[in-house]
Amino acid sequence: PIQAGLYQDLKFFIGKRRGLVFPSRSNPHKPLTACLVNKILSDIGNKARVINPDPEQKNINCHILRHTYARGLKDAGLSMEAIQNILGHSSIKTTMDIYGLMSKKDLQKEFNKKILC
């Protein structure tokens, strides 16, 4: 599922074209590689001075965007089952293992609410 506005933007972007949405520059019949997409994201992240929250990872990449999206869905109140389906996890256990725990932000909010009043 995507927002209606994004759907309209994609339809406009694609136009009457058939085939790949994001083709490779060197060969329009081949998709962008994951490596190239990660490089593009890393370059954009560096220019924007975005820091990866994982200290072991130095750059922004596709996977961190996926995690950010999933956390946003959870923060918006979507069920774990909905998040599982959107992310394509075959098992709800995978989704629960990664996103079932409270985020640090949620933990701090709850602590402030209950302890600090």
N, C-alpha and C positions, 0 to 999 in steps of 0.2 A: 504493500500500500504506500502511496505517495500523496502529497498534497496536490489539490486540483491545479493550482497555479504552476507547480513544477511540471505536472503532466502536460499542460498547455505549452510551457516553455520548451520541453523536450520535443513535442510534436512540431513546433515551429523550427527548432534547431535541425531536426532530421529532415523536415520538408517531405518531398516526394522520394527521397533517397531510399534505397533498399539495401539491406546488408548490415554491416557493422555500424554502431552508433559512434564509436571512437576508433577509427581505423589507424593503423600505423602510418606515419608520414612516408616511410620508405616503400611501403606496399599497401595500397588501399584495400586489398583483399585479406589482409592479416590484421588481427586486433593488436592494440597496444599490449606490450608485455607487462607483466606485473613489475618487473625490474624497472622499466621505464616510468611507469606510473609512480612507483615509490621514489624514483629520482626526481620527478616533477614535484611531487608533494614535499620532498625534503628541501628542494630549492626554494619553493614558495614559503615553507615553514621558516627556513633560515632568513629569508628576506623580511618576513613579518616578525621575526624574533620570537617565534612560538617555541616553547620548550616542551619536550616530551616529559610527561610526569613520571615516567619510569627512568630512574637514574642510570639503569644499565643500557638504555637505548638513547642514542644521541640525536636522532632525527625523527621527524614526523613521518609516518608511513600509513599505508592503507589499513593496517590492522589496528592502529591506535584510533583511527577515525571510526572504525567499526565498533570498538569498545566505547568510544564517546557517544556514538549514536545509540547504542544499546543502553548505556547509563541514562541518556536523555529520555528514552522510552520508559525506563523504570521510574525515573523521577516524575514523569508525566502521569504515572499511575497505571500503565499497561500491565496486564497480568504476565506472569512468567511464561504461561502457555503462548500468549500472543508474541512475546519476545522470542521464544523458541522458534515459532513458525516464521517470523520475519527474518531471523538470522539463519534459518535452515538447519538448526541442530536436529539430529535424528533422535536425540534423547533429551528429555526435560532435565535429567541429571546434569548434563553438560551445562545447560543454561543456569541451573541453580548453583552449580559449583562456581561459576564465574560471576554471575550477577545477583545471586540470591542473598548475598551478604549485604549489609548496609554499606553505603559509600561513606567515606571519611566525613564528608559534608553532612550527611544525614545523622551520623553518629554524634558529631559535634552539636548539631541542632538539638537532638534529643537530650544530650548531656546538659546543655545550657538550659533547656526547658525544665528538666526534672531536678537537677542538682543546683544550678545557679539561680533558679526562679527569677 
